[in-house]
């Protein structure tokens, strides 16, 4: 049985803890950038993911009081540096 790109991405993000940032390149094994980008767009539209910046997505944390908690720009910058992504690839 063939699993759709959306489902494969959803499985991968559900394995990660909430608040984890994802880049399009994290899903390169699932399909080409266009396929992955479209699948990520559908997941954003469904509320499963939030788009932080171009090519950067997050599975948001959920707080009982605050609701959806997104990472700050500093968190995103530190994650990009930690992952050692060259500038312009995200």
Secondary structure by P-SEA (a helix, b strand, c coil): ccccaaaaaaaaaaacccccccccccccccccaaaaaaaaaaaaaacccccccccbbbcbbbbccccbbbbcaaaaaaaaaaaccccccc
